[in-house]
Amino acid sequence: MMNHIDRDRIVGGFLFGSEKDAKLAQLEEKKIEQLEGRMKYEDDFQVKIVYEKAIENRVFQTPAGLCYMKRLQKYLMESGYKEDEIKSIPVYTNFTQVTRTEETYLRPAIRPSTKKMNKVQNQYRNAKFVIGILLTVIIIMFIITINGENPNIINYENAVVDKYATWEQELSERETIVRQKEQELGLSKE
């Protein structure tokens, strides 16, 4: 039993999975009607030109349109064209759930420019090189900072403590020398 929604998706005897596909099939049926109104089947060459242009421009994609293309193909074969003189009808839909591999015969509509791809690859390679150099410079700077004698943010506390310790030691030594001199001169208060 078919409900009202299913009837809206039937075009040319085919039940489509979505209303969008059904509308596309309806458009293709209108194109077929227009072509049939203008087509002169007496001129096989004109039929062949229409057939090839429809393939080239991807005019028909739904089963309804592909059936029409098959009728034209059959007509051309019956008119005397050999099979290798007639282009095959490309199907732009996957019927299996697996992704097509590189073996697919359909050409992608947009291909990235090799020139642009090479440019991007060169920029990426150069960026990696510059990042490597900068990282090396940063590591060298850290090593110099840690091992350097000048006080810096990393070893500042140690440098200040060492400096005060040195001053304290020098003061103690001088004080000792001054006390000895005072004792020699007899100036000591002891």
Secondary structure, 3 states (H helix, E strand, C coil): CCCHHHHHCEECCEECCCHHHHHHHHHHHHHHHHHHHHCCCCCHHHHHHHHHHHHHCCCCCCHHHHHHHHHHHHHHHHCCCCHHHCCCCCCCCCCCCCCCCCCCCCCCCCCCCHHHHHHHHHHHHHHHHHHHHHHHHHHHHHHHHHHCCCCCCCCHHHHHHHHHHHHHHHHHHHHHHHHHHHHHHCCCCC
